Amino acid sequence: MKRIISMFFVSCMLLSACSQQQHADANDTQMLQLQMLLTQSASFAVLPGDTARKSALDLARRGMSGPEMNAMHHGGGSQMPMMKTTHDLGDAVFEVLEAASQAGNKDKALQNQVLIAAQAALMRLNGKLLENDVGLFMQKQGQGMIDVSFHADADSPYDKAAIHLLELLNKTATHQATHANQH
C-alpha cells in the first residue's frame, strides 16, 4: 500500500512539473508572438506616410496592451525573462513614432537599416517558433543579417530614437532562451 501511495505521489509531482513546463512554453510562445507583432510595427514605424505610422501604432498598441499581454501580466508572466525585452522593444517603437510625427527629413540609410534589422529579427523569431530545420536555418540567416556597424550623428530626436530601435531589433531573439531547445 505504501508503494502505491508513493507511486501516486510521485506521479502527481511529475504531472505538476509537466504542467508548469507546458505553461512556461505557452508563455514563451506568446511572448515570441508579441515580439513579432512589435517587430512588424517597427518596420512600419520608419516608413513614410500616415498609413504606415497608423498601422505601426495599431500593432504596437496591440502588442503592448492587448489581451495577450494583459493576460500574462495578470497571470504572473510579468516576471518572465522575455517581458523586459518585449517592453523595451515596444517602448522604442512608440518613441520612434512620436519622434517621426515631429521630424522633418529622415536619414534614408538609417531607415533602410531599421527595415533590414526588423526583417532579420522577424526571421529569428519565426525560426524559434517553427522548431524545425527550416526554423534553425531562418535563425542562422537572421543572425547573419545583424549589422552593428551603422553609425550616425544622431542629431535629431528621430535619429536617436531610430538608432535605439535599431539596436533593440539587432538583439531581438538572439540571446533569449531557445524556445525549441528548452525541453
Summary of the structure (lengths in Angstrom):
residues: 183
radius of gyration: 19.8
end to end distance: 33.5
largest distance: 79.2
contacts: 570
relative contact order: 0.15
helix: 78%
strand: 0%
